[in-house]
Amino acid sequence: MKLSADLRAFEDRIGHRFANPELLLEAVTHSSLSSPTRPDNQRLEFLGDRVLGLVLAEALLDADPGANEGQLAPRFNALVRKESCAAAARDVGLGEVLKLGRSEMMSGGRRKEALLGDAMEAVIAAVYVDAGFDAARAMILRIWGGRVGEVAADARDAKTALQEWAQARGQLPPTYTEVERQGPDHAPQFTVEVRLGSGETEQATAGAKRQAEQAAARTLLARLEKRDD
């Protein structure tokens, strides 16, 4: 099988030439364009998530030999979460080579955080299946290497940080409620409200509920911390 010029250029950007090019084609094929003869990237995504986790866990241990599990866990979570995978995908221009169905393409699928993050994990798995763990590790560290050294010592996500803020003050964990959903099924917009037991609330809107929850938590936490100062 011969890859198109754009996929050959993508191989150059990730630093890996595929012995089996069909793996790369599968990794960049979204479910909106799959068919019985053209598999999508969901199975590879599942595997790539595990390969990425192992590589970055090793990298964090090597980068900070004195860190304990409680210090390493939030850094690890920051590096492997979907937003970080999407940022890595943008760094290598993955969105430019994604194979999408028409509706997904028209709704801006090449820029969607969840879609990019999933595809990045699928590419990792494709490299792993094609050439083994060492090749996958080398690619991941090329793309994530700077992030490993720069990840904040306190790299908790906003929902975790808000929950810890509440618990430190004797409150129950925050609750998250979807208050509105707009847009078509292929490009929904979710509005989520976060509420503390003490009554403080905040809302945010995003293309995925998880992103809306994180945004609402981030905004509320910033307001609370500013008030405490």
MARSE-864266 format. One record per residue: residue in one letter; y, z, x of N, C-alpha, C in turn. Coordinates in pm, whole numbers, always signed. Each point is the difference from the previous one (the first is absolute). Example, Ala and Ser with C-alpha at 12.3 -4.5 7.8 and 13.67 -1.06 7.14 Angstrom:
+--------+--------+--------+--------+--------+--------+--------+--------+--------+--------+
| drenvo |    nyy |    nzz |    nxx |   cayy |   cazz |   caxx |    cyy |    czz |    cxx |
+--------+--------+--------+--------+--------+--------+--------+--------+--------+--------+
|      a |   -569 |   +780 |  +1319 |   +119 |     +0 |    -89 |   +120 |     +0 |    +90 |
|      s |   +105 |    -72 |    -35 |   +119 |     +6 |    +82 |   +109 |    +73 |    -77 |
+--------+--------+--------+--------+--------+--------+--------+--------+--------+--------+
***
This chain:
+--------+--------+--------+--------+--------+--------+--------+--------+--------+--------+
| drenvo |    nyy |    nzz |    nxx |   cayy |   cazz |   caxx |    cyy |    czz |    cxx |
+--------+--------+--------+--------+--------+--------+--------+--------+--------+--------+
|      m |   -120 |     +0 |    +84 |   +120 |     +0 |    -84 |   +125 |     +0 |    +88 |
|      k |    +96 |    -84 |    -34 |   +124 |     -8 |    +76 |   +112 |    +68 |    -77 |
|      l |    +70 |    +93 |    +65 |   +109 |    +71 |    -64 |   +126 |    -86 |     -2 |
|      s |    +84 |    +27 |   -100 |   +129 |    -68 |     -9 |    +91 |    +46 |   +113 |
|      a |   +108 |    -74 |    +22 |    +92 |    +33 |   +109 |    +64 |   +137 |    -19 |
|      d |    +30 |    +35 |   -125 |    +65 |   +130 |    -22 |    -96 |   +115 |    +31 |
|      l |   -130 |    -16 |    -29 |    -96 |   +105 |    +34 |    -27 |     +4 |   +150 |
|      r |     +4 |   -114 |    +67 |    -13 |     +0 |   +146 |   +117 |    +75 |    +63 |
|      a |   +120 |    -22 |    -54 |   +117 |    +72 |    +51 |    -12 |   +149 |    -27 |
|      f |    -60 |    +34 |   -114 |    -21 |   +142 |    -32 |    -98 |    +62 |    +99 |
|      e |   -105 |    -71 |    +36 |    -93 |    +50 |   +101 |    +75 |    +33 |   +130 |
|      d |    +94 |    -85 |    +38 |    +78 |    +26 |   +121 |    +81 |   +129 |    -14 |
|      r |    +54 |    +22 |   -119 |    +84 |   +118 |    -20 |    -81 |   +129 |     +4 |
|      i |   -125 |     -3 |    -46 |    -81 |   +123 |     +3 |    -81 |     +9 |   +130 |
|      g |     -1 |   -107 |    +78 |    -70 |     +2 |   +128 |   -151 |     -9 |    -10 |
|      h |    -50 |    -73 |   -101 |   -146 |    -13 |    -13 |    -34 |   -138 |    -54 |
|      r |    -89 |    -71 |    +70 |    -53 |   -127 |    -46 |   -137 |    +24 |    -64 |
|      f |    -17 |    -44 |   -123 |   -123 |    +27 |    -74 |   -111 |    -96 |    +39 |
|      a |   -115 |    +58 |    +35 |   -119 |    -82 |    +19 |    -49 |    -53 |   -134 |
|      n |    +21 |    +80 |   -105 |    -35 |    -40 |   -136 |   +129 |     -5 |    -82 |
|      p |    +67 |   -114 |     -7 |   +129 |    -10 |    -69 |     -7 |    +35 |   -148 |
|      e |   -118 |    -12 |    -62 |    -12 |    +32 |   -142 |    +35 |   +147 |    -27 |
|      l |    -21 |    +86 |    +99 |    +36 |   +140 |    -18 |   +150 |    +17 |    -17 |
|      l |    +77 |    -72 |    +78 |   +145 |     +8 |    -13 |    +45 |    -56 |   -134 |
|      l |    -60 |   -111 |    -42 |    +38 |    -56 |   -129 |    -30 |    +98 |   -113 |
|      e |   -114 |    +67 |     +9 |    -33 |   +102 |   -102 |   +101 |   +114 |     +3 |
|      a |    +40 |    +42 |   +119 |    +91 |   +114 |    +14 |   +138 |    -27 |    -60 |
|      v |    +42 |   -124 |     -3 |   +134 |    -31 |    -52 |     -4 |    -54 |   -142 |
|      t |   -117 |     +2 |    -64 |    -13 |    -51 |   -137 |     +7 |   +114 |   -100 |
|      h |   +102 |     -1 |    -83 |    +19 |   +102 |   -104 |    -92 |    -29 |   -119 |
|      s |    -30 |   +103 |    -76 |    -90 |    -17 |   -114 |    +54 |    -99 |   -103 |
|      s |   +132 |    -22 |     -2 |    +58 |    -95 |    -96 |    -38 |   -144 |    +30 |
|      l |    -58 |    -26 |   +120 |    -39 |   -136 |    +37 |   -149 |     -9 |    +31 |
|      s |    -74 |   +105 |    -23 |   -141 |     -2 |    +34 |    -79 |    -82 |   -102 |
|      s |   -121 |    -38 |    +41 |    -90 |    -78 |    -86 |   -142 |    +30 |    +46 |
|      p |   -101 |    -48 |    -74 |   -138 |    +25 |    +43 |    -30 |    -51 |   +141 |
|      t |    +72 |   -101 |    +43 |    -24 |    -54 |   +135 |   +107 |    +44 |   +100 |
|      r |    +97 |    +79 |    -47 |   +108 |    +44 |    +89 |    +24 |   +149 |    -21 |
|      p |    -64 |    +87 |    +77 |    +13 |   +145 |    -21 |   +140 |    +50 |    +33 |
|      d |    +40 |   +106 |    -70 |   +129 |    +62 |    +31 |    -18 |   +107 |   +107 |
|      n |   +109 |    +68 |    +33 |     -1 |    +89 |   +116 |    -30 |   +147 |    -33 |
|      q |    -46 |    +30 |   -122 |    -14 |   +141 |    -39 |   -110 |    +72 |    +79 |
|      r |   -112 |    -65 |    +24 |   -106 |    +65 |    +76 |    +43 |    +24 |   +145 |
|      l |    +68 |    -98 |    +57 |    +50 |    +18 |   +137 |   +105 |   +110 |     +5 |
|      e |    +82 |     +9 |   -102 |   +101 |   +107 |     -5 |    -67 |   +138 |     +7 |
|      f |   -107 |    +16 |    -74 |    -73 |   +127 |     -2 |    -47 |    +37 |   +141 |
|      l |    -55 |    -96 |    +70 |    -49 |    +25 |   +136 |   +116 |    +21 |    +97 |
|      g |   +103 |    -81 |    -11 |   +111 |     +9 |    +93 |    +72 |   +133 |     -5 |
|      d |     +6 |    +59 |   -117 |    +62 |   +133 |    -14 |    -73 |   +102 |    +87 |
|      r |   -131 |     -8 |     +5 |    -79 |    +95 |    +80 |    +15 |    -27 |   +150 |
|      v |     +3 |   -127 |    +39 |    +17 |    -34 |   +141 |   +138 |    +45 |    +47 |
|      l |   +101 |    -27 |    -78 |   +136 |    +41 |    +35 |     +8 |   +152 |    +18 |
|      g |    -62 |    +73 |    -92 |     +5 |   +146 |     +8 |    -61 |    +53 |   +128 |
|      l |   -115 |    -55 |    +38 |    -66 |    +48 |   +122 |    +84 |    -31 |   +124 |
|      v |    +52 |   -122 |     +7 |    +80 |    -38 |   +117 |   +124 |    +88 |    +13 |
|      l |    +70 |    +24 |   -110 |   +124 |    +78 |     +7 |    -28 |   +148 |    +20 |
|      a |   -112 |    +50 |    -51 |    -37 |   +139 |    +28 |    -21 |    +19 |   +150 |
|      e |    -74 |    -93 |    +62 |    -20 |     +7 |   +145 |   +133 |    -10 |    +75 |
|      a |    +86 |    -91 |    -45 |   +128 |    -21 |    +69 |    +87 |   +124 |     -7 |
|      l |     +2 |    +68 |   -114 |    +79 |   +121 |    -13 |    -53 |   +113 |    +88 |
|      l |   -132 |    +13 |     +7 |    -59 |   +101 |    +88 |    +36 |    -27 |   +146 |
|      d |     -5 |   -126 |    +40 |    +34 |    -35 |   +138 |   +148 |    +22 |    +29 |
|      a |    +84 |    -26 |    -99 |   +145 |    +10 |    +20 |    +47 |   +144 |    +10 |
|      d |    -71 |    +93 |    -65 |    +44 |   +140 |     +0 |   -123 |    +91 |    +10 |
|      p |    -53 |    +19 |   +122 |   -123 |    +80 |    +17 |    +13 |   +144 |    -47 |
|      g |   +121 |    +50 |     -8 |    +16 |   +140 |    -39 |    +19 |    +24 |   -148 |
|      a |    +10 |   -108 |    -79 |    +26 |    +15 |   -143 |   -124 |    +48 |    -75 |
|      n |    +21 |    +87 |    -99 |   -113 |    +45 |    -81 |    -11 |    -87 |   -126 |
|      e |   -104 |    +26 |    -79 |    -26 |    -84 |   -118 |   +117 |     +2 |    -97 |
|      g |    +60 |   +116 |    -18 |   +112 |    +10 |    -94 |   +120 |    -82 |    +44 |
|      q |    +17 |    -19 |   +130 |   +109 |    -82 |    +50 |    -35 |   -149 |     -5 |
|      l |   -127 |    -30 |    +24 |    -42 |   -140 |     +6 |    -10 |    -65 |   -138 |
|      a |    -43 |    +78 |    -99 |    -28 |    -59 |   -132 |   +121 |    -70 |    -62 |
|      p |   +120 |    +62 |     -3 |   +112 |    -72 |    -61 |    +41 |   -123 |    +78 |
|      r |    -15 |     +2 |   +131 |    +32 |   -118 |    +80 |    -98 |   -113 |    -32 |
|      f |   -127 |    +37 |     -9 |   -103 |    -98 |    -35 |    +29 |    -63 |   -135 |
|      n |    +30 |    +85 |    -99 |    +27 |    -51 |   -134 |   +119 |    -94 |     -1 |
|      a |   +101 |    +32 |    +80 |   +119 |    -86 |     +7 |    -34 |   -136 |    +58 |
|      l |    -93 |     -4 |    +95 |    -34 |   -126 |    +67 |    -91 |    -90 |    -83 |
|      v |    -86 |    +59 |    -83 |    -98 |    -81 |    -72 |    +39 |    -28 |   -144 |
|      r |   +104 |    +65 |    -52 |    +32 |    -23 |   -140 |    +47 |   -144 |    -22 |
|      k |     -3 |    -39 |   -127 |    +22 |   -141 |    -35 |   +134 |    -52 |    +51 |
|      e |   +103 |    +84 |     -3 |   +131 |    -45 |    +47 |     -3 |    -38 |   +147 |
|      s |    -73 |    +76 |    +80 |    -10 |    -30 |   +143 |    -81 |   -127 |    +23 |
|      c |   -105 |    -19 |    -78 |    -80 |   -123 |    +12 |    +85 |   -121 |    -39 |
|      a |    +82 |    +15 |   -103 |    +87 |   -110 |    -42 |   +103 |    -33 |   +107 |
|      a |    +54 |   +104 |    +64 |    +97 |    -23 |   +108 |    -66 |    -74 |   +116 |
|      a |   -123 |    +36 |    +33 |    -73 |    -70 |   +105 |    -25 |   -145 |    -39 |
|      a |    -31 |    -22 |   -128 |    -22 |   -136 |    -49 |   +126 |    -84 |    +15 |
|      r |   +115 |    +59 |    -29 |   +126 |    -73 |    +16 |    +26 |    -32 |   +146 |
|      d |    -35 |    +91 |    +89 |    +23 |    -23 |   +143 |    -72 |   -124 |    +51 |
|      v |   -117 |    -30 |    -57 |    -78 |   -115 |    +47 |     +9 |   -119 |    -96 |
|      g |    +91 |    +10 |    -98 |    +19 |   -113 |    -91 |   -118 |    -30 |    -89 |
|      l |    -72 |   +103 |    -41 |   -119 |    -20 |    -81 |    +34 |    -59 |   -137 |
|      g |   +113 |    +40 |    -57 |    +38 |    -51 |   -131 |    +12 |   -151 |     -4 |
|      e |    +34 |    -60 |   +112 |    +20 |   -146 |     +6 |   -131 |    -77 |    -17 |
|      v |   -114 |    +63 |    +29 |   -128 |    -72 |     -2 |    -92 |    +45 |   -113 |
|      l |    +47 |    +90 |    -86 |    -85 |    +46 |   -109 |    -29 |   -113 |    -98 |
|      k |   -123 |     -1 |    -50 |    -43 |    -98 |    -99 |     +4 |    +68 |   -136 |
|      l |    +96 |    -40 |    -84 |    +26 |    +67 |   -126 |    -10 |    -97 |   -117 |
|      g |    -38 |    +55 |   -116 |     +6 |    -77 |   -123 |   +145 |    -24 |    -39 |
|      r |    +22 |    -96 |    -88 |   +136 |    -39 |    -35 |    +81 |   +117 |    -57 |
|      s |    -58 |    +75 |    -93 |    +75 |   +110 |    -63 |    +38 |   +106 |   +102 |
|      e |    -92 |    +31 |    +91 |    +29 |    +99 |   +104 |   +107 |    -51 |    +95 |
|      m |     -6 |   -127 |    +31 |    +99 |    -58 |    +90 |   +139 |     +1 |    -65 |
|      m |     +5 |    -35 |   -129 |   +128 |     -5 |    -71 |    +62 |   +137 |    -17 |
|      s |    -81 |   +104 |     +1 |    +51 |   +136 |    -17 |    +35 |    +68 |   +133 |
|      g |     +2 |    -78 |   +108 |    +38 |    +56 |   +129 |   -111 |    +70 |    +73 |
|      g |   -124 |    -46 |    -20 |   -115 |    +68 |    +59 |     +4 |     +8 |   +151 |
|      r |    +62 |    -96 |    +66 |     +5 |     +1 |   +146 |    +83 |   +117 |    +54 |
|      r |    +77 |    +63 |    -88 |    +84 |   +113 |    +44 |    -47 |   +134 |    -55 |
|      k |   -102 |     +0 |    -83 |    -44 |   +125 |    -63 |    -68 |    +93 |   +100 |
|      e |    +43 |   +125 |     -3 |    -49 |    +98 |    +97 |   -151 |    +19 |     -8 |
|      a |    -51 |    +21 |   -120 |   -144 |    +27 |    -14 |    -81 |   -122 |    +41 |
|      l |    +44 |   -118 |    -39 |    -73 |   -122 |    +33 |     -2 |    -23 |   +150 |
|      l |   +114 |    +19 |    +66 |     +6 |    -18 |   +145 |    -86 |   +103 |    +72 |
|      g |     +7 |   +125 |    -44 |    -79 |   +104 |    +63 |   -149 |    -26 |    -12 |
|      d |    -43 |    -41 |   -119 |   -142 |    -30 |    -21 |    -44 |   -116 |    +91 |
|      a |    +83 |   -103 |     +8 |    -36 |   -116 |    +81 |     -5 |    +35 |   +149 |
|      m |    +87 |    +90 |    +45 |     -3 |    +41 |   +140 |   -131 |    +70 |    +31 |
|      e |    -45 |    +86 |    -90 |   -130 |    +66 |    +20 |   -114 |   -101 |     +1 |
|      a |    +11 |   -103 |    -84 |   -104 |   -103 |     -4 |     -4 |    -79 |   +131 |
|      v |   +115 |    -28 |    +58 |     +5 |    -71 |   +129 |    -66 |    +85 |   +108 |
|      i |    +26 |   +130 |     -1 |    -63 |    +90 |    +97 |   -152 |     -9 |    -11 |
|      a |    -50 |     +4 |   -123 |   -144 |     -8 |    -21 |    -55 |   -135 |    +46 |
|      a |    +77 |   -106 |    -25 |    -45 |   -133 |    +41 |    -17 |     -7 |   +151 |
|      v |    +94 |    +57 |    +74 |    -10 |     +2 |   +146 |   -120 |    +84 |    +42 |
|      y |    -21 |   +113 |    -66 |   -113 |    +88 |    +31 |   -134 |    -72 |    -20 |
|      v |    -14 |    -68 |   -113 |   -125 |    -71 |    -28 |    -17 |   -118 |    +96 |
|      d |   +109 |    -65 |    +33 |     -4 |   -119 |    +85 |    -34 |    +33 |   +145 |
|      a |    +56 |   +111 |    +52 |    -11 |    +24 |   +144 |    -30 |   +143 |    +38 |
|      g |    -16 |    +91 |    -96 |    -39 |   +136 |    +35 |   +116 |    +98 |     +3 |
|      f |    -37 |   +126 |    +22 |    +98 |   +109 |     -9 |   +106 |    -10 |   +109 |
|      d |    -37 |    -34 |   +121 |    +99 |     -5 |   +108 |   +110 |   -102 |    -29 |
|      a |    -38 |   -114 |    -56 |   +100 |   -102 |    -33 |    +92 |    +49 |   -111 |
|      a |    -58 |    +68 |   -100 |    +82 |    +53 |   -109 |    +95 |   +108 |    +51 |
|      r |    -53 |    +87 |    +86 |    +85 |   +105 |    +58 |   +116 |    -60 |    +78 |
|      a |    -30 |   -101 |    +82 |   +105 |    -61 |    +81 |   +110 |    -59 |    -88 |
|      m |    -38 |    -67 |   -108 |   +100 |    -58 |    -89 |    +83 |   +107 |    -69 |
|      i |    -68 |   +103 |    -51 |    +72 |   +108 |    -68 |   +101 |    +66 |    +93 |
|      l |    -41 |    +29 |   +121 |    +89 |    +68 |    +93 |   +116 |    -90 |    +43 |
|      r |    -22 |   -131 |     +4 |   +111 |    -91 |    +28 |   +105 |     +7 |   -110 |
|      i |    -47 |     +9 |   -124 |    +92 |     -4 |   -114 |    +57 |   +138 |    -32 |
|      w |    -84 |   +103 |     +9 |    +41 |   +136 |    -36 |    +45 |    +82 |   +121 |
|      g |    -20 |    -50 |   +121 |    +17 |    +84 |   +118 |   +130 |    +77 |     +5 |
|      g |   +111 |    -67 |    -23 |   +128 |    +69 |     +3 |    +13 |   +106 |   -108 |
|      r |    -61 |    -24 |   -114 |     +9 |    +98 |   -110 |    -74 |   +129 |    +34 |
|      v |   -109 |    -12 |    +74 |    -77 |   +120 |    +36 |    +86 |    +96 |    +81 |
|      g |    +76 |    -53 |    +94 |    +84 |    +85 |    +83 |   +123 |    +50 |    -71 |
|      e |    +44 |    -71 |   -104 |   +126 |    +35 |    -66 |    -17 |    +80 |   -128 |
|      v |   -124 |     +9 |    -51 |    -19 |    +69 |   -128 |    +49 |   +144 |    +13 |
|      a |    +74 |    +43 |    -99 |    +63 |   +132 |     +5 |   -104 |   +110 |     +4 |
|      a |    +34 |   +106 |    +72 |    -90 |   +116 |     +4 |    -24 |    +53 |   -140 |
|      d |   +105 |     -4 |    -84 |    -16 |    +38 |   -140 |     +9 |   -128 |    -82 |
|      a |   -113 |    -66 |    -19 |     -1 |   -132 |    -62 |    -58 |     +5 |   -141 |
|      r |    +19 |   +111 |    -67 |    -53 |    +12 |   -135 |    +67 |   -102 |    -93 |
|      d |    -76 |    -50 |    -97 |    +62 |    -86 |   -100 |    +81 |    +86 |    -95 |
|      a |    +85 |    -64 |    -81 |    +96 |    +73 |    -82 |    -69 |    +88 |   -104 |
|      k |   -109 |    -47 |    -61 |    -68 |    +81 |   -101 |    -57 |   +128 |    +62 |
|      t |    -59 |    -11 |   +117 |    -54 |   +117 |    +69 |   +111 |    +97 |    +35 |
|      a |   +110 |    -53 |    +54 |   +112 |    +86 |    +40 |    +61 |    +72 |   -121 |
|      l |    +11 |    -70 |   -113 |    +55 |    +64 |   -120 |    -95 |   +108 |    -52 |
|      q |   -130 |    -27 |     +3 |    -96 |   +101 |    -45 |     +7 |   +124 |    +87 |
|      e |    +12 |    -17 |   +130 |    +10 |   +114 |    +90 |   +131 |    +76 |    -23 |
|      w |   +108 |    -73 |    -30 |   +128 |    +65 |    -31 |    -17 |    +90 |   -122 |
|      a |    -67 |    -52 |   -104 |    -18 |    +77 |   -123 |    -90 |   +121 |    +23 |
|      q |   -110 |    -19 |    +70 |    -93 |   +109 |    +23 |    +62 |   +111 |    +84 |
|      a |    +86 |    -38 |    +94 |    +66 |   +100 |    +84 |    +93 |    +90 |    -82 |
|      r |    +36 |    -46 |   -119 |    +89 |    +77 |    -87 |    -72 |    +54 |   -122 |
|      g |   -134 |     +2 |     +9 |    -81 |    +60 |   -105 |    -11 |    -84 |   -126 |
|      q |    +28 |   -130 |    +10 |     -8 |    -88 |   -117 |   -133 |    -76 |     -1 |
|      l |    -36 |    -47 |   -119 |   -116 |    -87 |    -13 |    +31 |   -136 |    +62 |
|      p |   -102 |    -79 |    +34 |    +25 |   -133 |    +55 |    +80 |    -86 |    -97 |
|      p |    +78 |    -94 |    +49 |    +77 |    -90 |    -88 |    -93 |    -83 |    -88 |
|      t |    +51 |    -41 |   -115 |    -75 |    -90 |    -88 |    +69 |   -136 |     -1 |
|      y |    -80 |   -105 |    -16 |    +51 |   -137 |     -1 |    -41 |    -67 |   -131 |
|      t |    +97 |    -58 |    -69 |    -24 |    -62 |   -130 |    +55 |   -142 |     +0 |
|      e |    -82 |    -94 |    -42 |    +50 |   -136 |    -18 |    +80 |     -4 |   -130 |
|      v |   +129 |    -28 |     +9 |    +86 |     +3 |   -118 |    +28 |   -139 |    -54 |
|      e |    -24 |   -104 |    +83 |    +26 |   -136 |    -48 |    -74 |   -100 |    +88 |
|      r |    -43 |   -108 |    -64 |    -58 |   -113 |    +72 |    +61 |   -127 |    -57 |
|      q |    +55 |    -81 |    +86 |    +63 |   -124 |    -43 |    -57 |   -118 |    +80 |
|      g |    +31 |   -120 |    -47 |    -41 |   -120 |    +72 |   -138 |    -47 |    -39 |
|      p |    -37 |   -121 |    +43 |   -132 |    -56 |    -32 |   -110 |    +70 |    +78 |
|      d |   -123 |    -22 |    -40 |   -114 |    +67 |    +63 |    -11 |    -34 |   +149 |
|      h |    +39 |   -122 |    +38 |    -14 |    -37 |   +141 |   +115 |    +50 |    +86 |
|      a |   +106 |    +54 |    -62 |   +113 |    +53 |    +78 |    +64 |   +117 |    -73 |
|      p |    -77 |   +109 |    -22 |    +54 |   +113 |    -76 |   +100 |    +82 |    +82 |
|      q |    +83 |    +73 |    -73 |    +93 |    +95 |    +61 |    -23 |   +135 |    -69 |
|      f |    -34 |   +101 |    +79 |    -30 |   +132 |    -54 |   +116 |    +96 |    +27 |
|      t |    +39 |    +73 |   -103 |    +97 |   +108 |    +17 |    -75 |   +132 |    -16 |
|      v |    +11 |    +84 |   +102 |    -73 |   +127 |     +4 |   +100 |   +114 |    +13 |
|      e |    -29 |   +109 |    -71 |    +82 |   +122 |    +10 |    -80 |   +109 |    +69 |
|      v |    +62 |    +63 |    +98 |    -59 |   +118 |    +63 |    +74 |   +122 |    -53 |
|      r |    -74 |   +106 |    -28 |    +60 |   +121 |    -56 |    -57 |   +123 |    +68 |
|      l |    +88 |    +92 |    +36 |    -41 |   +129 |    +55 |     -4 |   +104 |   -112 |
|      g |    -76 |   +106 |    +23 |     -8 |   +107 |    -98 |   +133 |    +64 |    -29 |
|      s |    +92 |     -4 |    +98 |   +132 |    +60 |    -18 |    +96 |    -92 |    -75 |
|      g |    -47 |   -120 |    -37 |    +80 |    -86 |    -86 |    +63 |   -121 |    +66 |
|      e |     +7 |     -3 |   +132 |    +62 |   -114 |    +66 |    -85 |   -126 |    -19 |
|      t |    +64 |   -113 |    -24 |    -70 |   -126 |    -21 |    +70 |   -113 |    +76 |
|      e |    -75 |   -106 |    +18 |    +57 |   -122 |    +59 |    -89 |   -116 |    -44 |
|      q |    +59 |   -118 |    -13 |    -76 |   -119 |    -37 |    +18 |   -109 |   +104 |
|      a |   -100 |    -89 |     +8 |     +9 |   -116 |    +89 |    -85 |   -112 |    -59 |
|      t |    +35 |   -122 |    +36 |    -69 |   -119 |    -50 |    -49 |    -83 |   +118 |
|      a |   -124 |    -50 |    -10 |    -57 |    -83 |   +106 |   -110 |    -87 |    -60 |
|      g |    -52 |    -91 |    +81 |   -102 |    -92 |    -46 |   -139 |    +60 |     -7 |
|      a |    -18 |   +122 |    +49 |   -128 |    +71 |     -9 |    +29 |   +146 |    -30 |
|      k |    -89 |    +64 |    -77 |    +26 |   +139 |    -38 |     +8 |    +91 |   +121 |
|      r |    -85 |    -23 |    +97 |     +2 |    +85 |   +120 |   +135 |    -10 |    +72 |
|      q |    +52 |   -120 |    +10 |   +130 |    -18 |    +66 |   +111 |    +68 |    -80 |
|      a |     -7 |    -11 |   -133 |   +101 |    +65 |    -84 |     -8 |   +152 |    +14 |
|      e |   -122 |    +54 |     +5 |    -16 |   +144 |    +19 |    +59 |    +46 |   +133 |
|      q |    -30 |    -75 |   +106 |    +53 |    +36 |   +131 |   +153 |     -7 |     +2 |
|      a |    +55 |   -104 |    -62 |   +146 |    -16 |     -2 |    +67 |   +113 |    -79 |
|      a |    -59 |    +36 |   -114 |    +56 |   +109 |    -80 |     -7 |   +132 |    +77 |
|      a |   -114 |    +26 |    +64 |    -15 |   +123 |    +78 |    +98 |     +4 |   +116 |
|      r |    +19 |   -113 |    +66 |    +91 |     -7 |   +114 |   +144 |    +31 |    -42 |
|      t |    +42 |    -58 |   -112 |   +136 |    +22 |    -49 |    +21 |   +144 |    -43 |
|      l |    -97 |    +56 |    -73 |    +12 |   +139 |    -44 |     +0 |    +95 |   +118 |
|      l |    -87 |    -23 |    +96 |     -7 |    +88 |   +116 |   +130 |     -4 |    +78 |
|      a |    +58 |   -118 |    +18 |   +127 |    -10 |    +71 |   +109 |    +77 |    -73 |
|      r |     +1 |     -7 |   -132 |   +101 |    +75 |    -77 |    -21 |   +150 |    +13 |
|      l |   -124 |    +45 |     -4 |    -30 |   +143 |    +11 |    +36 |    +53 |   +139 |
|      e |    -34 |    -76 |   +103 |    +29 |    +44 |   +135 |   +151 |     +3 |    +27 |
|      k |    +71 |    -95 |    -59 |   +146 |     +2 |    +14 |    +59 |   +121 |    -70 |
|      r |    -55 |    +34 |   -116 |    +47 |   +119 |    -74 |    -29 |   +127 |    +78 |
|      d |   -121 |     +6 |    +62 |    -36 |   +120 |    +77 |    +90 |    +19 |   +122 |
|      d |    +43 |   -114 |    +60 |    +89 |     +9 |   +117 |   +135 |    +58 |    -40 |
+--------+--------+--------+--------+--------+--------+--------+--------+--------+--------+
***
